[in-house]
Amino acid sequence: MLYLTRKIGESVIINDNIEVTVVDIRGKSIKLGFTFPSDATVLRREIFERIQEENRAAAVGDDEALAEAIKGTAVPASPKSDSGGS
């Protein structure tokens, strides 16, 4: 892992086309700004890991594992009427 020291307004450039700028520092939190190509994907690590877990569960075809991976995120579908009319 690379560690860098940057001040507010200072940046780093990654692969010639991604710029990360320190926007604000407050206590133990920092705010970063990113400039990157529109075809790049940027995800917070926890979201990335959740997607990976859901993909693994879906690939295995284990409905129980998939349900566990997405636990609490699914919105129940509204029941359909069998009356045949609208």
C-alpha positions in Angstrom: 0.0 0.0 0.0 1.2 3.5 -0.9 0.9 6.2 1.8 1.0 9.9 0.8 0.7 13.1 2.7 -1.5 15.7 1.0 -2.9 19.0 2.1 -6.2 20.6 1.2 -6.2 21.4 -2.5 -3.4 19.0 -3.3 -3.9 16.0 -5.7 -2.5 12.8 -6.9 -2.8 11.5 -10.4 -3.4 7.8 -11.1 -2.9 6.2 -14.6 -2.7 9.6 -16.3 -6.5 10.1 -16.2 -7.7 9.8 -12.6 -7.2 12.7 -10.2 -7.8 12.6 -6.5 -7.9 15.9 -4.6 -8.1 16.6 -0.9 -11.1 18.9 -0.6 -11.6 19.2 3.2 -10.2 17.8 6.5 -12.2 17.8 9.7 -10.9 15.8 12.6 -10.5 12.2 11.5 -12.5 12.6 8.3 -11.3 13.8 4.9 -13.3 14.7 1.9 -11.9 13.6 -1.4 -12.8 14.8 -4.9 -12.3 12.6 -7.9 -12.0 13.4 -11.6 -12.1 10.4 -13.8 -13.2 9.2 -17.2 -16.9 8.6 -17.7 -16.3 4.9 -18.4 -14.6 4.3 -15.1 -16.5 2.6 -12.2 -16.0 4.0 -8.7 -17.6 2.2 -5.7 -17.1 2.4 -2.0 -15.4 -0.8 -0.8 -18.4 -2.0 1.2 -20.7 -1.7 -1.8 -18.1 -3.4 -4.0 -17.8 -6.3 -1.6 -21.5 -6.7 -1.3 -21.9 -6.9 -5.1 -19.1 -9.5 -5.3 -20.8 -11.6 -2.6 -24.2 -11.4 -4.4 -22.5 -12.4 -7.7 -20.8 -15.4 -6.0 -24.1 -16.5 -4.5 -25.9 -16.1 -7.8 -23.2 -18.1 -9.7 -23.6 -21.0 -7.2 -27.3 -20.9 -7.7 -27.9 -21.2 -4.0 -31.1 -19.3 -3.3 -30.5 -19.4 0.4 -27.0 -17.9 0.1 -28.3 -15.2 -2.3 -31.1 -14.3 0.1 -28.6 -14.0 2.9 -26.3 -11.8 0.8 -29.1 -9.4 0.0 -30.8 -9.6 3.4 -32.6 -6.5 4.3 -32.2 -4.9 0.8 -35.1 -6.4 -1.1 -38.4 -4.7 -1.3 -41.3 -7.1 -1.2 -43.4 -7.2 -4.4 -47.0 -6.1 -4.1 -49.4 -9.1 -4.5 -51.0 -9.5 -7.9 -54.7 -9.9 -8.3 -56.1 -13.0 -10.1 -59.4 -11.2 -10.9 -58.5 -10.8 -14.6 -59.8 -7.2 -14.7 -58.1 -3.9 -14.2 
